Amino acid sequence: MESSPRFSRSPVLLFIFLPLSIFPLFGPQRTSVTLRWDPSPDKHVISYRIYYADVTRKKAAKAKSLDIGRTTHATIPNLVAGHTYYFVVRALNSAGRESEPSNLVKYVAGSRPSNSK
């Protein structure tokens, strides 16, 4: 019986770039943010997945996920300005298993992000 490859460590989010503002005619102001992270040293990694949730209303928010392939950066669009979001990244191997999550990054959409590592 062949065992599935294990991850040697989870990805680490490096920093968040400044958001790009989008001004809709109606509704709340929307913005986006770009995340970057170190690549996993595991040679079996085939993709990365970002999980994020809007936690502004202080209730359990269902996390959204975004599969982004092998790249080590991604732009998350349509964030509501002024809302608080949490982000983590997980690496996926060829067996479909996820690594442990990266460090948790908190971001208030539309604010000047801080460097997180």
TORLO-60453 format. One record per atom (N, C-alpha, C): residue number from 1; x, y, z; residue in one letter; atom name. Coordinates in steps of 0.001 Angstrom, whole numbers, padded with zeros to 6 digits, always signed. Layout:
// TORLO-60453
- NUM; X; Y; Z; A; CA
...
// end
This chain:
// TORLO-60453
- 1; +000844; -001172; +000000; M; N
- 1; +000000; +000000; +000000; M; CA
- 1; +000891; +001238; +000000; M; C
- 2; +000711; +002102; -000974; E; N
- 2; +001526; +003296; -001099; E; CA
- 2; +000924; +004415; -000254; E; C
- 3; +001760; +005095; +000511; S; N
- 3; +001250; +006194; +001324; S; CA
- 3; +001294; +007480; +000519; S; C
- 4; +000390; +008379; +000844; S; N
- 4; +000344; +009672; +000174; S; CA
- 4; +001462; +010550; +000697; S; C
- 5; +002008; +011424; -000159; P; N
- 5; +003064; +012306; +000301; P; CA
- 5; +002557; +013239; +001390; P; C
- 6; +003399; +013557; +002329; R; N
- 6; +003072; +014487; +003414; R; CA
- 6; +003730; +015829; +003111; R; C
- 7; +003153; +016865; +003637; F; N
- 7; +003732; +018190; +003463; F; CA
- 7; +004764; +018431; +004543; F; C
- 8; +005875; +019038; +004158; S; N
- 8; +006906; +019306; +005144; S; CA
- 8; +006574; +020548; +005970; S; C
- 9; +005832; +021477; +005405; R; N
- 9; +005340; +022635; +006157; R; CA
- 9; +004277; +023345; +005338; R; C
- 10; +003484; +024138; +006008; S; N
- 10; +002416; +024847; +005315; S; CA
- 10; +002968; +026129; +004690; S; C
- 11; +002267; +026687; +003686; P; N
- 11; +002721; +027932; +003084; P; CA
- 11; +002629; +029078; +004087; P; C
- 12; +003416; +030106; +003872; V; N
- 12; +003418; +031277; +004747; V; CA
- 12; +003048; +032488; +003912; V; C
- 13; +001988; +033181; +004307; L; N
- 13; +001606; +034412; +003621; L; CA
- 13; +002648; +035474; +003920; L; C
- 14; +003138; +036152; +002902; L; N
- 14; +004171; +037150; +003101; L; CA
- 14; +003615; +038535; +003390; L; C
- 15; +002783; +039055; +002511; F; N
- 15; +002254; +040389; +002702; F; CA
- 15; +001066; +040611; +001800; F; C
- 16; +000384; +041704; +002054; I; N
- 16; -000791; +042082; +001278; I; CA
- 16; -000481; +043412; +000611; I; C
- 17; -000789; +043514; -000670; F; N
- 17; -000595; +044771; -001380; F; CA
- 17; -001778; +045701; -001175; F; C
- 18; -001595; +046956; -001551; L; N
- 18; -002681; +047929; -001443; L; CA
- 18; -003871; +047510; -002288; L; C
- 19; -005082; +047768; -001799; P; N
- 19; -006280; +047384; -002548; P; CA
- 19; -006500; +048274; -003765; P; C
- 20; -007216; +047743; -004704; L; N
- 20; -007650; +048499; -005865; L; CA
- 20; -009124; +048827; -005657; L; C
- 21; -009460; +050097; -005601; S; N
- 21; -010852; +050474; -005341; S; CA
- 21; -011675; +050407; -006613; S; C
- 22; -012899; +049967; -006447; I; N
- 22; -013872; +049933; -007532; I; CA
- 22; -015090; +050699; -007027; I; C
- 23; -015564; +051659; -007794; F; N
- 23; -016660; +052507; -007339; F; CA
- 23; -017938; +052162; -008087; F; C
- 24; -018822; +051349; -007498; P; N
- 24; -020083; +051017; -008157; P; CA
- 24; -021072; +052173; -008065; P; C
- 25; -022069; +052169; -008933; L; N
- 25; -023095; +053200; -008899; L; CA
- 25; -024037; +053012; -007722; L; C
- 26; -024318; +051758; -007357; F; N
- 26; -025233; +051458; -006269; F; CA
- 26; -024584; +050451; -005334; F; C
- 27; -025000; +050455; -004078; G; N
- 27; -024481; +049477; -003127; G; CA
- 27; -023174; +049919; -002495; G; C
- 28; -022613; +049044; -001671; P; N
- 28; -021395; +049399; -000954; P; CA
- 28; -020183; +049462; -001893; P; C
- 29; -019217; +050262; -001485; Q; N
- 29; -017976; +050343; -002251; Q; CA
- 29; -017268; +048993; -002200; Q; C
- 30; -016767; +048541; -003315; R; N
- 30; -016054; +047263; -003419; R; CA
- 30; -014571; +047531; -003621; R; C
- 31; -013764; +046587; -003169; T; N
- 31; -012321; +046702; -003306; T; CA
- 31; -011735; +045309; -003504; T; C
- 32; -010467; +045225; -003772; S; N
- 32; -009800; +043932; -003908; S; CA
- 32; -008466; +044007; -003181; S; C
- 33; -007869; +042853; -002976; V; N
- 33; -006570; +042799; -002315; V; CA
- 33; -005754; +041695; -002972; V; C
- 34; -004446; +041878; -003042; T; N
- 34; -003553; +040867; -003606; T; CA
- 34; -002736; +040241; -002488; T; C
- 35; -002741; +038919; -002434; L; N
- 35; -001971; +038160; -001445; L; CA
- 35; -000787; +037499; -002140; L; C
- 36; +000339; +037412; -001434; R; N
- 36; +001530; +036702; -001915; R; CA
- 36; +002050; +035828; -000794; R; C
- 37; +002655; +034684; -001139; W; N
- 37; +003203; +033782; -000133; W; CA
- 37; +004394; +033030; -000695; W; C
- 38; +005186; +032466; +000212; D; N
- 38; +006317; +031617; -000172; D; CA
- 38; +005786; +030307; -000734; D; C
- 39; +006424; +029772; -001762; P; N
- 39; +005992; +028466; -002270; P; CA
- 39; +006317; +027359; -001275; P; C
- 40; +005530; +026324; -001293; S; N
- 40; +005796; +025166; -000452; S; CA
- 40; +007044; +024459; -000977; S; C
- 41; +007916; +023986; -000086; P; N
- 41; +009099; +023245; -000536; P; CA
- 41; +008769; +021803; -000961; P; C
- 42; +007553; +021376; -000709; D; N
- 42; +007147; +020014; -001039; D; CA
- 42; +006998; +019858; -002552; D; C
- 43; +007686; +018893; -003146; K; N
- 43; +007657; +018707; -004592; K; CA
- 43; +006336; +018126; -005098; K; C
- 44; +005468; +017661; -004202; H; N
- 44; +004188; +017076; -004593; H; CA
- 44; +003050; +018100; -004659; H; C
- 45; +003339; +019363; -004356; V; N
- 45; +002305; +020400; -004406; V; CA
- 45; +001937; +020671; -005860; V; C
- 46; +000635; +020624; -006125; I; N
- 46; +000157; +020877; -007485; I; CA
- 46; -000701; +022133; -007579; I; C
- 47; -001113; +022677; -006417; S; N
- 47; -002011; +023827; -006433; S; CA
- 47; -002060; +024464; -005049; S; C
- 48; -002613; +025673; -005006; Y; N
- 48; -002870; +026364; -003743; Y; CA
- 48; -004344; +026760; -003700; Y; C
- 49; -004869; +026841; -002489; R; N
- 49; -006259; +027239; -002278; R; CA
- 49; -006280; +028297; -001184; R; C
- 50; -006967; +029399; -001460; I; N
- 50; -007142; +030468; -000474; I; CA
- 50; -008519; +030322; +000138; I; C
- 51; -008579; +030400; +001468; Y; N
- 51; -009847; +030444; +002193; Y; CA
- 51; -009966; +031831; +002807; Y; C
- 52; -011159; +032419; +002700; Y; N
- 52; -011353; +033729; +003321; Y; CA
- 52; -012800; +033887; +003762; Y; C
- 53; -012980; +034739; +004770; A; N
- 53; -014321; +034972; +005311; A; CA
- 53; -014448; +036422; +005763; A; C
- 54; -015632; +036964; +005574; D; N
- 54; -015993; +038294; +006066; D; CA
- 54; -016535; +038099; +007477; D; C
- 55; -015859; +038647; +008470; V; N
- 55; -016260; +038446; +009869; V; CA
- 55; -016817; +039721; +010493; V; C
- 56; -017267; +040651; +009677; T; N
- 56; -017731; +041950; +010157; T; CA
- 56; -018960; +041862; +011048; T; C
- 57; -019876; +040997; +010738; R; N
- 57; -021140; +040956; +011475; R; CA
- 57; -021076; +040114; +012745; R; C
- 58; -019902; +039706; +013158; K; N
- 58; -019666; +038993; +014418; K; CA
- 58; -020461; +037690; +014553; K; C
- 59; -020787; +037081; +013433; K; N
- 59; -021437; +035776; +013480; K; CA
- 59; -020625; +034817; +012620; K; C
- 60; -020913; +033549; +012735; A; N
- 60; -020163; +032556; +011970; A; CA
- 60; -020379; +032793; +010482; A; C
- 61; -019326; +033196; +009804; A; N
- 61; -019399; +033445; +008370; A; CA
- 61; -018877; +032227; +007639; A; C
- 62; -019572; +031836; +006597; K; N
- 62; -019119; +030703; +005805; K; CA
- 62; -017906; +031140; +004989; K; C
- 63; -016825; +030377; +005126; A; N
- 63; -015604; +030700; +004387; A; CA
- 63; -015790; +030412; +002901; A; C
- 64; -015240; +031284; +002087; K; N
- 64; -015207; +031072; +000648; K; CA
- 64; -013825; +030535; +000310; K; C
- 65; -013726; +029822; -000788; S; N
- 65; -012417; +029338; -001208; S; CA
- 65; -012187; +029691; -002669; S; C
- 66; -010918; +029803; -003007; L; N
- 66; -010521; +030149; -004354; L; CA
- 66; -009324; +029283; -004725; L; C
- 67; -009496; +028391; -005710; D; N
- 67; -008392; +027566; -006209; D; CA
- 67; -007617; +028391; -007223; D; C
- 68; -006293; +028466; -007043; I; N
- 68; -005534; +029372; -007900; I; CA
- 68; -004398; +028723; -008670; I; C
- 69; -004263; +027431; -008612; G; N
- 69; -003202; +026778; -009366; G; CA
- 69; -001863; +026876; -008658; G; C
- 70; -000781; +026824; -009416; R; N
- 70; +000569; +026766; -008846; R; CA
- 70; +001166; +028133; -008534; R; C
- 71; +000518; +029194; -008911; T; N
- 71; +001049; +030536; -008659; T; CA
- 71; +001075; +030841; -007165; T; C
- 72; +001947; +031735; -006752; T; N
- 72; +002066; +032081; -005330; T; CA
- 72; +001576; +033499; -005051; T; C
- 73; +000587; +033909; -005805; H; N
- 73; -000091; +035178; -005531; H; CA
- 73; -001491; +035127; -006138; H; C
- 74; -002379; +035914; -005576; A; N
- 74; -003745; +035960; -006100; A; CA
- 74; -004409; +037254; -005669; A; C
- 75; -005289; +037766; -006509; T; N
- 75; -006098; +038939; -006181; T; CA
- 75; -007492; +038466; -005827; T; C
- 76; -007963; +038892; -004670; I; N
- 76; -009315; +038554; -004206; I; CA
- 76; -010198; +039765; -004495; I; C
- 77; -011159; +039638; -005415; P; N
- 77; -012006; +040771; -005791; P; CA
- 77; -013273; +040865; -004938; P; C
- 78; -013988; +041947; -005129; N; N
- 78; -015333; +042149; -004574; N; CA
- 78; -015408; +042090; -003054; N; C
- 79; -014401; +042638; -002378; L; N
- 79; -014460; +042760; -000927; L; CA
- 79; -015200; +044051; -000591; L; C
- 80; -016042; +044019; +000418; V; N
- 80; -016816; +045203; +000805; V; CA
- 80; -015925; +046119; +001639; V; C
- 81; -015762; +047350; +001184; A; N
- 81; -014918; +048315; +001882; A; CA
- 81; -015397; +048490; +003321; A; C
- 82; -014457; +048480; +004263; G; N
- 82; -014777; +048638; +005676; G; CA
- 82; -015048; +047328; +006392; G; C
- 83; -015238; +046237; +005676; H; N
- 83; -015474; +044933; +006299; H; CA
- 83; -014154; +044255; +006634; H; C
- 84; -014174; +043432; +007678; T; N
- 84; -012984; +042711; +008123; T; CA
- 84; -012995; +041299; +007548; T; C
- 85; -011879; +040912; +006982; Y; N
- 85; -011727; +039592; +006371; Y; CA
- 85; -010530; +038874; +006989; Y; C
- 86; -010620; +037554; +007040; Y; N
- 86; -009493; +036709; +007429; Y; CA
- 86; -009146; +035823; +006236; Y; C
- 87; -007832; +035598; +006024; F; N
- 87; -007339; +034799; +004904; F; CA
- 87; -006340; +033752; +005387; F; C
- 88; -006371; +032571; +004788; V; N
- 88; -005321; +031554; +004935; V; CA
- 88; -005119; +030898; +003575; V; C
- 89; -003930; +030326; +003388; V; N
- 89; -003613; +029591; +002163; V; CA
- 89; -003247; +028169; +002553; V; C
- 90; -003674; +027222; +001743; R; N
- 90; -003287; +025816; +001922; R; CA
- 90; -002742; +025305; +000598; R; C
- 91; -001718; +024469; +000675; A; N
- 91; -001173; +023804; -000510; A; CA
- 91; -001919; +022486; -000691; A; C
- 92; -002099; +022081; -001934; L; N
- 92; -002735; +020796; -002239; L; CA
- 92; -001742; +019903; -002960; L; C
- 93; -001740; +018607; -002601; N; N
- 93; -000855; +017673; -003294; N; CA
- 93; -001634; +016895; -004345; N; C
- 94; -000953; +016025; -005070; S; N
- 94; -001575; +015280; -006168; S; CA
- 94; -002666; +014324; -005702; S; C
- 95; -002667; +013958; -004410; A; N
- 95; -003715; +013097; -003860; A; CA
- 95; -004931; +013907; -003409; A; C
- 96; -004868; +015238; -003557; G; N
- 96; -005979; +016095; -003155; G; CA
- 96; -005962; +016487; -001690; G; C
- 97; -004901; +016131; -000972; R; N
- 97; -004802; +016485; +000449; R; CA
- 97; -004262; +017893; +000609; R; C
- 98; -004778; +018585; +001619; E; N
- 98; -004352; +019948; +001899; E; CA
- 98; -003306; +019970; +003007; E; C
- 99; -002416; +020948; +002921; S; N
- 99; -001439; +021177; +003977; S; CA
- 99; -002136; +021836; +005169; S; C
- 100; -001409; +022011; +006231; E; N
- 100; -001891; +022838; +007335; E; CA
- 100; -002053; +024255; +006789; E; C
- 101; -002922; +025064; +007391; P; N
- 101; -003102; +026428; +006879; P; CA
- 101; -001877; +027301; +007137; P; C
- 102; -001730; +028298; +006291; S; N
- 102; -000694; +029311; +006490; S; CA
- 102; -001039; +030125; +007733; S; C
- 103; -000209; +031111; +008018; N; N
- 103; -000570; +032051; +009068; N; CA
- 103; -001864; +032767; +008674; N; C
- 104; -002654; +033132; +009664; L; N
- 104; -003927; +033823; +009462; L; CA
- 104; -003650; +035307; +009260; L; C
- 105; -004230; +035874; +008206; V; N
- 105; -004066; +037300; +007928; V; CA
- 105; -005413; +037985; +008081; V; C
- 106; -005446; +039038; +008885; K; N
- 106; -006647; +039859; +009079; K; CA
- 106; -006484; +041115; +008232; K; C
- 107; -007560; +041499; +007541; Y; N
- 107; -007497; +042664; +006666; Y; CA
- 107; -008840; +043377; +006667; Y; C
- 108; -008815; +044692; +006875; V; N
- 108; -010016; +045522; +006761; V; CA
- 108; -010006; +046085; +005348; V; C
- 109; -010965; +045677; +004539; A; N
- 109; -010997; +046038; +003120; A; CA
- 109; -011023; +047558; +002947; A; C
- 110; -010134; +048026; +002090; G; N
- 110; -010037; +049454; +001817; G; CA
- 110; -009017; +050162; +002672; G; C
- 111; -008478; +049510; +003693; S; N
- 111; -007465; +050140; +004544; S; CA
- 111; -006085; +049849; +003988; S; C
- 112; -005103; +050518; +004508; R; N
- 112; -003724; +050263; +004103; R; CA
- 112; -003268; +048998; +004818; R; C
- 113; -002954; +047940; +004082; P; N
- 113; -002587; +046676; +004716; P; CA
- 113; -001217; +046738; +005368; P; C
- 114; -001042; +045878; +006356; S; N
- 114; +000250; +045774; +007011; S; CA
- 114; +000969; +044537; +006496; S; C
- 115; +002281; +044536; +006630; N; N
- 115; +003077; +043397; +006199; N; CA
- 115; +002929; +042298; +007235; N; C
- 116; +002454; +041126; +006847; S; N
- 116; +002251; +040009; +007765; S; CA
- 116; +003185; +038885; +007405; S; C
- 117; +003936; +038405; +008393; K; N
- 117; +004784; +037241; +008167; K; CA
- 117; +004943; +036468; +009447; K; C
// end
